[in-house]
């Protein structure tokens, strides 16, 4: 099992850069979905590898072996496998703790939205805060409930009517496209492997670009969206506010000049280079999945052998 277990643990260091490169060659919607899916699949394979290592180590404990009706003396006892297995146990505990923190942070964001909705008057899905600071962000609700678009009076005062329309369309796009779920998947994946942390920033950027494109489709003017994004960012930098939750989707997030340049340029279309990079990414994921399946089969075979030894006694 030792050789096969290395692939899902090492693959993220190769898969993550390839996914980042591929995302640059794709339209924002496809790029965001690709980054989130790559994070989730790679993290799942990494988690499976850690679980296999943990199980392999725990089976050598007498009480675990007795519970499984197997003989630990018949299990492979390679030094490297046992060392990796022993290291995987605390690693799993740290991952569980980190994942709990991420989940709690996202739940706190949802609670913040509910408190805002209860404390302020709203017009449909929009809550206007009496704040001279300029800010606007989207807060998803609990499952089955609509989210909120929160905007300050300071931000509204810095935009004209058309730019306000763009701002609201952008934030509503975050809610309608469920970008908070993509962000949650990426944050949880980053808990399982450090290499996957590098996918969070590109995903956040592509989510903003996705919302920009939805807003452009809504108003029918890409240059207007670029202008609105730029003016909103200038207003937010001139009069910042500290009321926004850390995981909220803000209209002024990400590299604003790059977003504006993308809006003023022709839409991105995936070409032959993207297909070649995508093939490379798929091969990497398939190798990792095949190695995980191989390691799972090896562990299962070892357990059956150890159980058979107990039955023959």
N, C-alpha and C positions, 0 to 999 in steps of 0.2 A: 504493500500500500504506500510505502514511503515515496517512491518515485512519482507515482500518480498524484499524490497529494500536493506536490509542489506547483503544478500547473495552475490550479485556481488561486493559489496564494501569490504567485508571481505574475499571473496574467494581467491584473489591474494596472501594473506599471507600464504595460504595453498597450492595453486596450484604451486606457484613459486618453493618452495623447492622440491616438488614432481617432477616437470619437470627437475630440476637440477639433481636429483638423477637418473631419467630415462635416461637422456642424457649420464650419465657415463656408462650406461649398453648397449649402442647402438653404431653401427658404426658411424663414424663422419658425413657422409652425412645425414643419418636419424636423428641423434642427432641435427644437425644444423637446419634442416627443422622443427623438433619437437619444438625446443626452439622458433624459429621465429613464428610458427603457434600458439603456446600457448600464446606468448606475444600478438599477434594480436587479437586472440579471447577473451582473458581475458580483454584486453584494450577496445575492442568494447563493452563488457558487462558492464564494469565500466563506459564507456562513456554514454551508454544508461541509466544506473541508475542515473548518475548525470543529464542527460537531463530530466528525469522524475521528479526528485526532483526540478529542476529549473522550469519546467513547472507547477508543483503543487503549487509552491510558487508564481509565476508570475500571475497565474489565480486569485489570491485573490486581485490583483490590479484592481481598478475600470475600468480604461481605457482598460486593457487587457480583463477583463470580458465582457465589452461592445462590444469589437471587436469580441469576441467569442460568443456573444448572450447568455450569461449565467448569473446566479445569484450567486455571490460569497458567499452569506449567506447560500446557499445550498451545498457548498463544505465542506468537512471535515476540521475542524479547530483545529486539535490536536496540542498542543504546540510543541511536538517533531517533527512532520512532517514539521511545519512551520519553526522551527529552522534549521532543516536539509536543507530545501529548500532555506532559506536565505543564508546559508553557501555555498550551491552549486553554487550560482550565481557568487561570486568572484572566486571560485575554477575553474569554467569553463573559466573565463577570464584569469586566470593564466595559465591554460593548453593551451589555444589558443596561448598565448604569447610564452610559452616554445616550442610548436610545430612549431611555425613560426621560432624560432631561430634554431631549429634542421634542418628544411628544408633549411634555408638559408646557414647553415654550409655545408650541403651536396652539395648544388648548387655551393658554392664557390669552393669545391673540384673539381667539374666537370670543372668549369671555369679555375682552375689552370692547369688542364690537357690540355685544349685547348690552353692556353698561352704557355705551354711548347712545344706543337706540332708545334706551329707557330714560336717559337723562336729558335728551335734546329732542326738539321737534324735528320732524323729517318730512320731506316731500318725496313720496315714493321710496326709492332706495337711496336717497341722498340726504346726508346729515351735514348741515353747515355749522361749523364751530365759530363762535365769536372770538377770533384770535387774529391779532395783527400780523402774526407770523404767516408766511405763505407756505402752504402744504396741501397735498391731496393724495389720498391713498385708498386702497380697497381692503375691506375686511370681510372675509368669508364668514358665513354663519355656520351653525351646527348642521350636520347632515339633515337634509330635508327642509332647511330654512334658507331663504335668500340672504345674500350678503349685503353689505352697505358700502356706499361710496362716501367717504368722509372728505370734506373740503373746508378750508378755513376761509373766513371773510377776507383775510389778507390776500389769499391767492386769487379769489374772485375779483378783487379790486384791481389786480394787475393784468387782467385779461379782458379782451373784448368779447362780444357775444359769440362770434364764431370760434374763438379759441377756447371759450368755456365749453362749447359743444364738443370740441375735440377732446378736452380734458375728461369730460364725463364719459365719452365713448371709450376712451382708453382704459379708464378704471373699470367700467362695466365689462370690457373685454376680459380683463383679468378674472372677474367673477364668473362670467359665462363660460370661459375656457378652462376653468378649474385649475388655474396655475398654482394655487396653494397646494394642491395634491402633488403636483410635479415637484414642487419645492420640498415638501415633506418627504417624498421618496428619495430625493437626492440627499437630504440631510441625514436620513436614516442610513442610507448606503454609505455615507462618509464615516459613520460610526464603525462600520465593519472593516474598512480598509483605508489607510491614509491616502493612497493614490487616488481614491475616488473623491477626495476633497477638491481636487483640481477641476471637477466637473460642475461644482456648484455655481461658480461665478459665470461661466459660459451659459449655463442654464438660465440664470437670472437675467442675463443680457438678452438671450433669445426670447425669453418670455416677454420682456419689455418690447422687443422688436415685433413680436407677434401681436401684442396689443396695439402697437403703432400701426401695423398693417390693417388690423380690424378697424381702427379709427379712420384710417385713410379710405377704406372701403365705405364706411358709414357716411363720411362727409363728401367723398368723391374728389378730394384735393390733397395730394401728397405734400405739396409745398406748404399748404395751410397747417398740416399736422407738424411738419418740421418747424415752422415758425412758432406754433403753440408750445411744442416741447422745449424749444430754446427759451422762450419768454417765461415759461413756468420754472425752468431751471434757474434763470437769472433772478426771478423773484424769490425763489426758495433760498438761494445763496445770500441774497441781500437781507432777507428777514427770516432766518431759520426759526423753526419751532421744535420743541422737545416733547411734543405730545404723541408722536407717532410710535406705534409698537415696532419692535426691532424686525419682525418678520412680515410686516405689511408690504404690499406692492405699491410703491409710490411712482407717480408720473415722472418724477425727476431723478429716478434711480438709473444707475448704469452710466457708461460713458456717453454723455449727451451729444457731444460733437459727432461721435461715430454714428449714433442713431440718426441724427439730422442728415449726415452725409448719405446714409443708406436710403433715407426717404427721398432725397433729391436725385438719387441714382436710379437706373432701371431696376425692377425687381429681380432678385436672385433666382436663377434657374439652375437646377442640378444638371451637370453635364457628364461627360465621359470620365473626367478625373474623379468626380464624386462617386461614380459607380465602382471605379477601381479601389478607391479608399474604403468604400463600403464593403467590398468583397474581402479586403484585408481584415476589417473589423469583424465580419461574420466568421471568418476562419479562426480568428483568435478566440472568439466566444465558443465556437464549436469544439476546439481543442480543449479548452478549459472544461466544458461540459462533459466531453468524453472521458477526460482524466478523472473528473469527479465520479462519474458512473463506474469507472474502473476501480477506483479506491473503495467505493461502496460495495462493489462485488467482492473485492479482496477481504474486506472486513467481515462481510456476511459469511464467506467461505471459512475464514479463521474461526468465527464463532461456532459454526456447524461442526468443525473439526474438534474444537474444544468440548462441545456438548457430547459429541459421539464418544470421546474418550471417557467421559463420566459414565455414560450408559454401559460401556463395555467392562466397567470395573465390577 
